[in-house]
Amino acid sequence: MTDSDSDSKDPSAGSAASNFIRNMIAQDLASQKHGGRVHTRFPPEPNGYLHIGHAKSICLNFGVAKENGGHCNLRFDDTNPAKESQEFVDAIKDNIAWLGFNWHGEVRYSSSYFDYLYDFAVQLIEKSQAFVCSLSPEESREHRGSLTEPGRNSPDRDRSVAENLQLFARMRGGEFAEGEYSLRAKIDMGSPNINMRDPVLYRIRHIDHHQTGDKWCIYPTYDYTHCISDAIENITHSLCTLEFEDHRPLYDWILHKLDSGSLRSVSDLSDSNFDYVLPEQTEFAKLKLNFTMMGKRNLKEMVESGVVNGWDDPRMPTLAGMRRRGFTPASIKNFCESVGVSRSESVVDMSMLEHAIREDLDSSAPRAMCVLNPLKLVLSNVDEGQAEHLELARHPKDESMGRRTVPFSRELLIDRSDFEAEPPPGFKRLIPGGEVRLRGAYIIRCDEVVEDSKGVVQQLNCTIDKDTLGKRPQGRKVKGVIHWVSAAHGVKAKLRLYDRLFNVQIPEGKDVQDYRQVLNPDSLIELNECMVEPSAVAEGASPNYQFEREGYFRLDAIDSTDELPVFNRTITLRDSWSSK
């Protein structure tokens, strides 16, 4: 068994659609705005696993850099040690690499710039652009005002530069308790943009950091850190989602209040001949998907409360969960490209994502047969112990995948849904006295139905027409084709049938008081007595398969054993037999 990903194709490669960000970059290149450079970054906070919404940002940032011969950094904006961990850092790096993107140089951390950030904060204090505030977090919120009322100045706003410098140094030295002081920018408490009402730049946190240990007890805020980190890394295009649009004035304010010479002196271009140009932020609409919840707080709560089985639960919208379920990198990238990039907020229908994975797996996943609910079928005109090895195509449309060997024996297993003693109108599978073709094998006739004392069918006694292997007999119309597995050679397996986690389109909507009330009770169904043909678990087998007529499945590398393979259903087939 292997966890290697299928060699699926990425038809979107080299055919990226135009959008306002690509057009903007093309104009910047034409005007030599950044010396002909394109340098982006993907800056996740390591406080959870990446989800499908992040995939859109990853594809955009890495994609536009690659399209224009530029670079994309991976930088962790790790400014809140209370919520961050090395587990999240490792998972994020793994997910980006799995998607097929390579970041420029070494992985970067905002925490690596803490010394610079502190020095720049001192510079703001010296310019009377920042002050140390003694208001508690609760008092600060009271002073902040509202969307309709201006805020009020902190009583500490007019501290002297000398006193502010002294207090800030003492904050760094660990002399004060959490919440006793903070460093705030001095902007405008009457601004209609609440983000500009003297925002906090530093707060006291007596917590060890996953990168810097106990070196710091004051930590910069995200808004303060993000723009300076972009400037240090000489990012040309800082691409963010629309939720940061109201933060852009603060982004610009901080960078323009700092000395550009000081910024350049610590930047990646300090030894180059390029003109130093401050980065600019551009926003785009984030990806929203119906029947899905992507708020990190709620995802974390579901994990910690046991609603799901970890961040990589295949029902989760996390990239780790989607990967485990069987989504391929190509399907996710193609989906993100089909969604497009704009400034208009909208909710994407889940069917678009399902189409992307079906389309990719239809061309890349080999075929195999698996019986979900076995019913024994005995062929009376096949000798006991006799085994015939049939050669079937691995893929009906791709001969390059080769062929597979499928054992055929006297006792077979078919799915119970493929037999009806009293068939409804239009039923085209096996019935008493009727004929069907076994997939890739013979035509069989049901001669006898064996039931238990309760009338439950236990066995079907049949005969095969030995002249029908690979042939269509003249004058006989056999419409039904069913799949099967040799009872003697099949491998017992557990199948997990996954469906959407929620049964409403917007589980984080205003109409939903508690997401637990809209969980889909059938989001996971486990079948423990399934039988799969041996080629699907042979050494070197693909991890992704289409189990004929049942859907696309992926071998679960975490829970599978040599004795009991476990397959996760990625997605149902377009033409599901359950509706027939």
N, C-alpha and C positions, 0 to 999 in steps of 0.2 A: 504494500500500500504506500502511496506517496501523497504529499501535500503540494506538489508542484502544480502551477497553474496551467490551464490549457493554453495551447498555442493559438489563441484566437487572433483574428485580424482586426485592425483598427482602420476602417474605411474612411474615417474622418481625417486621418493624417494627411497634411498637405492641402486640405480643402476647407480651411477655416472660413466661416462666414464673416462678412464685414459687420462691424458694430461701432458705436461711437468711441469706444476706447481705442480700438485698432485705428480708426480714422484720426484720432487725436495724436497717437504716437507717430503715424505716418507724417502728419503735419510738423511735429516736433523734429523728426529726422530731416525733413526737407529744409527746415530753417536752421538746422544745426544747433538747436536750443541747448542741448546737453553735450555738445561736441560729437554728435552722431551716436551717442551711447543710449542703450536701453537697459536699465538695471532695475529690476523689480524685487520684491521680497514676499514671502509668505510668512506672516508673523503670529502663529497661534499662541494662545496662553495655555500652558501645560496643566490645565485644571480639569481635563476630561479627554475622552477619546474623540477623534475626528468623526464627523458624520457626513451624510451625502451633501448637505449644504456647504460644508468646507470644500468638498470636491470641486464645486463650481469655481471657488476662489483659487484653488490649487491649479486647476486647468487654465484659468485665465492668466494668473501671474507667471507660471512656468511657460505657458503657451506663447504669450506675446513676446517674452524674452527670447525664446528659441526661434520664433518666426523672424525676429529681427537681428539675429546674431548676437544677442545680449546675454545677460546673466540674471539668475534669480537666486536670492539668498533664502536659506531657511533660518529664521531667527525666532527663538522662543522669547516672547515678551513676558518674562518670569518675574513679575513685580509683587506678587502676593503669595508668600510662602505658606500661608495658612491653607490654601486650596490646591497647591501644586505638589507634584511628586515626580520622581524619576520614572515610575511606571508609565505615566502619561507621556513623558518625553520619549521614552523608548517606543511606545505604541505609535506615536505620531510619526516618528522617523520611519518606522517599519511600514506604515500605511502609505506614505508618500513614495517610498521606494517601490512598493508593490504596484502602485499606479503607473510606475515607469518613468518617474521624473528624477532628475539628478540636480541637486542644489549646487550652487557655486562655492567652491572652497570648503572650509570646515563649517560644521554647524555652529551657529552663532547664538549667543544669549545676551539679552539686555543686561542681565546681572554682571556680565563681563565689563559693562560700561559704568558700573556703579560709582567708581572713583571719578570718572569724567562728569557724571550726572551731578554728583555732589559739588564739584568745582563750579559747574555751570549754575547751580542753585546759589552758591556764594556770589557769583557774578551778578545774578539778578538782585540779590539783597544789596550789594554794593551800589547798584544802579537805582535803588529805591523802588524796584519792581516786584519785590517779594518781602513778606514779613512773617515773623513767628507769632502765631495766634494761640491764646489760651482758652478759647471757647471749646467746650466739650462738643462731641459730634452732635448731640441733641440740640445744644444751643446754636451750633452752626446752621443746622437745618431751620431753626426758628428765624435766624437772621437772614436766611437765604431768600425769603419771599416766596412768591408763587408766579404762575404764568400771567396773572393779572395784576399783581402787586410787586413793586420793586423790593429789593432786599435792603438790609441796614448794615452800615459799616461795623466791623468788629471794633471793640474799644481799644484793641491793640494795633490798629491799622497804621497809626502814626508813631510807632516806636522808632527810636533812632536807629540808624544803620549799625552803629557800634553795638547796641543792645541786641539787635536781631542777630548779628554775627556771633555774639557770645552765646546767646540762647541756642542757636542752631548747632554750634559746636558742642554744647552740653547735651543737646538731644542725641547727637551722634555718639557721645561718650557714655550714654546709657544712664544718665542721672535722673530721668523722668519716667513715670509710669505711662502705659499705653493710654492714649486719649488726653493726656495732660497738656500736650502742645502739638501743634502741626505747623508746617510751613505752607503759606498761601501766597498765590500770585496777587498782585495789587492791580486790578484792572478797573471794574466798574460794577458796583452793586446795583446800579439802576439799569443795567443792560437788559434788553428784552430777551436776550439769549442767556438762559440760566447758567450755561456752561462758562460764561464769561464773568460771573459774579464771584470774583476772588476765589477761584477754585483751589483746592488743596493740591500741593505739589509733593509734599512728604508727610508721612505719618509714622508714629512710633509703633513698632511691632517687636516684641521680645520673643521672636520665633527664629529658629535656625532655618536657613535656606538650603534647598537641595543642591545648589551649586556653590554657594559661598560660606556655608556652615554658619558659625556664630560671629562672623566678622562684622555684620551690620545689625543694628537694632532699629534703624530707620530705613524705610523703604519708599522709593518714589512711586507716584501714582502712574497708572497706565498712560493717561493723556500726556503727562510730562515726559515720560520715558520714550514713548513711541516716536514722536517727531524728532527728538534728538538722536535716537538710534538710527532712524532713516538718514539723517544728515551725516552721521559718522560713517555710515556705509555707502554714502554717495548714491542713494536711491534716486532714480530719475522720476519714476512714476509710482507714487504711493497709492495703490488701489485698495479701496475699502468699501464695505457695504453701506447702504444708505443710512443705517442707524448712526453712523459717524458724521453725517453731513453737518449737524449742528455743532460738532466738535471741531470742524475745520477752522473756524476763526481762532480758536485757542491754539491749534496746531501752528497756524501761521504766526500768531502773536508771540509764542515762545521763541520760535526760530528767529524772528526779526528783532526781538529784544536782546538776543545774545550777540556777542561779537563774532562776525563771520570769520575773522582771522583765527579766532580760538577754535571754532568748529572745524575749519579746514586743517588746523594743526594736528588734530587727533583723528582726522578722517582717513579713509583708504586712499584718497588722492593727494595726500600731503606731499608726496615726492614726485607727483606727475606734473605735466605741463597743461593739463586741462583747466579751463576756467571753472571756478567753484560756483555752482548754482544750487540754491536751496531746493530741496524736494517739494513737490506740490501734491496735494491729496486730491484724488478723484473718486467719486462714489458710484456704485452700481447697485442694482436691486439684488438682494440676497435670494437664494433659492428657497422657496416654500413648496412643500409637497403635501397634498391632501392625504388623509388617513394616517398621518405621521406627526409625531411630536419631536421637535428638535431642540427645545430649550435645554441647555446643559443642566440647569437646576433640576428639572423634572426627570431628565435621563438619569442623573446621578441618584435621585431619590428612588427611581424604579430599580436600579441596581442594588442599592443598599437595603431596600425593603423587601427584596426577593420577588418583586413582580416579574422580573426577568432573571435569567441565569447568567448575569455578568454583562460587561460591556460588549462582549462578542456574541451575545445571544443572537441567533440568526433572525429574530424578529425585530431587532433593533435597527435604526437607520444609521448606525455607526458603520464606518468602512470595515472595521474588524468583523462586525456581525454580517455585513453583506458579503464579505469575502468568504466567511465560513459557510454561508448559505449557498454560495456558488456563483455569485456575481463575478464577472471578469473585469479586469482593468479596462479593456476595450469597450465593454458595454457601458461602463460608468462615464468614460470620456466621451463616447458618442452621445450619450444622454445629455451631458452638460453642453455639448456643442449644439444639440438640437434645441435645447431650451433657449440658448442665446444669452446675450448680455445687453441690458437696457437699464433705464432709470425708472421704469414703471413696475411698481409692486404688483405681483399677481401670484396666484396659487397654481402650481403645475399639477395636472392630473396624474395620478399614480400609473395610469395605463401607458403613459409615455415611457416611464422607467421600465415597466414590464415589457413593452415592445422592444426596447433596446436590448434587454437580456435575452429575450426569445430569439430575436434576429441574430444575435451573435452566436448563441448556443446552437441554433438550427444549423449553422454552417460549420461549427467547430466541434460539437460534442459527438463522439461516437455513439452508436446505438447498442442497446442490450435489452434483454427481456427480464422482467421481474414480476412475480406474482404477489400481489399485496394480501389477498385473502384466499389462501389455497383451497382448492377442491381436487381430490384425487381422481385421476382418470387412468383406467387400466385398458391397455390395447390387447385384446384377446388373441390376435393373430401375430403378435410379436413374442418371440421366445424369452423366457426368463433369463436374466443375466446377459442378454444380447444388448450391445451398445453400438449405435451408429454415430459417427462424428460428421455432422453436417458443416459445410463451409458457407457462412453467411457474410454479407458485406458489413463492414463496420459503419459505413455511412452510405445511404442510398444515392447520394449525388456526388460523392467524392471518392473516386477509386484509389486515390493516393493514400487513403487511410488503410487500405488493405482489407483483409478478411479475417474473420474470427472463427474458431472451432466451437460448435455448440453440440454437446452430447444429446443423443436421442435414445430413449429406452422404453421398455414395456410400460413402466409406470411414470406418468407425467403429472404435473400439477398445473391446473388452469385457475383463473380467478372465478370465484363464485358468481360474480356479476355477469359472467359470460355464459351462464346456463340458467334456463327458466323451464321448470316443469310445466307451467301454464303460462306461456309467453303472452305478453301484451301485444296489441297491434303494432306492426312495424319492427318487431324484434328480429334482428338479423344474425343472432349468434346461435349457440347450440341449444337444441330442444330434443325431447325424446323422439327418436326416429329420424332426426334431421342431420344434415351434414354441414360442416364448416371446414375451412382450411386452417391448419396450424401454420403460424407464421414461418415462412422459409422451409416448410416441410410438406407433409402429406394432407390429403383430404381424409377426414375421419367421419364415421357415422356413429351416433349414440344408439346403442342397442338395448341397454338396460340401465335403470336408475335404482340404486341401492339406498334405502332410507333406514333410519333408526326407528325405534318404537314411537318417537314423537313426530315422525314424519319429516325429519330434517335429512336432507340429502347428504350422504356420507361418501358415495363413490359413483362414478359413471363407468360402465363397461362399454367399450367402444371397439370398433375395428378400423383399420386403416386401409386405404386403397393404395397398394404398393406401387402402382403404375402412375401415381400422380405427383411424384417428387419433381418439382420444377416444371410441371406440365399442366395445361388446361384441357381436360378431357372434353371432346366434342359432345355437344348435346346436353351437357350438365352445367347448370348455373349455380355456382356456390358463391353467394354474396358475402358471407361472413368470414372474417379472418381474425383469429384470436391468438394471443401470445401464450407461451407455455414455458415450463422449466422441467428438466428431468428430475424426478424425485430422488433418484440415486446420486445424481451428480450436482444438483443445485446446492447453493450455499445459503444457509439461514442468515437472515439479516434483519436489522431493525431499521424501519423507515420513519422519519419524522416529517409529517405533512404540515408545512407552515402556511399561514394565511396572514392577512393584515392584522396588526396588533389591536387596532381600534375599529369600532363599527360606526363611527361618525367621521365625516370628512375633516372637520377642524377640531381635534381633541383639545387644543389649547385655546379654543374660542371663548368668547364672553358667555356663551350659553351653557358652557360646561363648568359646573361648580367643582367637580372632582374627576380627574381623568380616569380614576378607577371605576367609575360608574359606566364608562363607555368602552371598557376593554372588551375585545372580542373573545368570548369563551372558547371559540374553536380556532384560535390563533396557532395552537399546537395540538396535533393529534399524533400519538405514537402507535405504530403498528409493530408488534414484536415477533410475529410469526411469518414474516415474508420470506420468499425464496428468490434468489437472483442467480442468473446463469454465471458459471465460473469465470468467464472472460472478464467480467466487471471487477473482479477482485484479484485477478492474476498479477504477478509481479510485473511492474512497469505499466500497469493499466492507467488510463486517464482518470483524474479525480472527478471530472465532469462527465455525466452520461445523460442521454435521453433514454429513459426506460420506456419502451414503445407503448404508446397509448396511455401512459400514466403521467408523464411530465419530465422535466429536467431535474436531475439530482446531482448532489456532490457528496463524495465520501468525506465524512467528518474525521479529520486527522486527530482530533483531540480525544474523542470518545470511542473510536473504533479500536477493536482488538483483532488479532488473528482469528480468534474463535467467533467473534461476532462483529462484523462490519456494520457501521451505522451510516446511513445515507440521509442527507437533508434535502428536502424538496426545494429547489430554487424557485421554480415557477411551473404552473400548469401549462399544458399545450394550448395552442390557439383553439383547436377544435376538440374540446374536452369530451370524453366519452360519458362523463357523468351527466351530460345534458341530453344524451340520446336514449 
